[in-house]
Amino acid sequence: MLKRLFKPRPAVVAGRELYARVVGQARVPALYADLGAPDTVEGRFELYSLHTYLLLERLKGQGPQAADVAQVLFDTYLSGLDNALRELGVGDTVVGKRMRKLGEAFYGRVQSYEAALASLPDRTALHALVARTVYADRDPALAVPMGDYLLAQRAVIAAQPLEILVAGDVAWGPM
C-alpha cells in the first residue's frame, strides 16, 4: 500500500528517463571522436545542454502533460549539473553561485538556439552558435558537422509521436 502512495507521478518518471537518455546520447563516443566535441567539462555541458534543449523544444506548447514532463526533464538536468559540480569538488558555498551561472548559460543557449533555428534554412547563425559554444577554442569548421547533427536529431525527434516522448522514451537518430 505504501508503494502506491509514494509512487512518483508519470511525468516525474518520464522526465527523469528522458534525462537519462540525454546523458546517454551526450556520451556517445562518436560525438567526441568523429565530430570533434571537446571531451572536457565545458564540452560535456554543451552537449548535455544541446540534447536537453532539443527535447524541451519538442515538448514546448504540446499541452499540460508535455509541460509537466519538460519541467521534470529541466529540473533533473539542473540536479545533474549540481551533482556534477559537487563530484568535481566544488564546495557547498560556491555551488549556488556556479549553478546560477550555469542556469543563465543554459537560458542564453536556449535563446540563441531559438534565434538560430528561426533563421533556417540559412545555417550560418546555427554554425556560428555551435562554433562559439561547443567549440569555443577550436577550429570553427568543426561546427558545421555538429550543426548538421543537431538538425538531424531535431528532425528525428519531431517525427516521434508525442505520446512516446511524454512516456519517457526517445529514439535518437544515427550519427
Sequence and secondary structure as in RCSB ss.txt:
>XXXX:A:sequence
MLKRLFKPRPAVVAGRELYARVVGQARVPALYADLGAPDTVEGRFELYSLHTYLLLERLKGQGPQAADVAQVLFD
TYLSGLDNALRELGVGDTVVGKRMRKLGEAFYGRVQSYEAALASLPDRTALHALVARTVYADRDPALAVPMGDYL
LAQRAVIAAQPLEILVAGDVAWGPM
>XXXX:A:secstr
 HHHHT   HHHHHHHHHHHHHHHHHT HHHHHTS    SHHHHHHHHHHHHHHHHHHHTTS HHHHHHHHHHHH
HHHHHHHHHHHHTT  HHHHHHHHHHHHHHHHHHHHHHHHHHHTTT  HHHHHHHHHHTTTTS GGGHHHHHHHH
HHHHHHHHHS HHHHHTT       
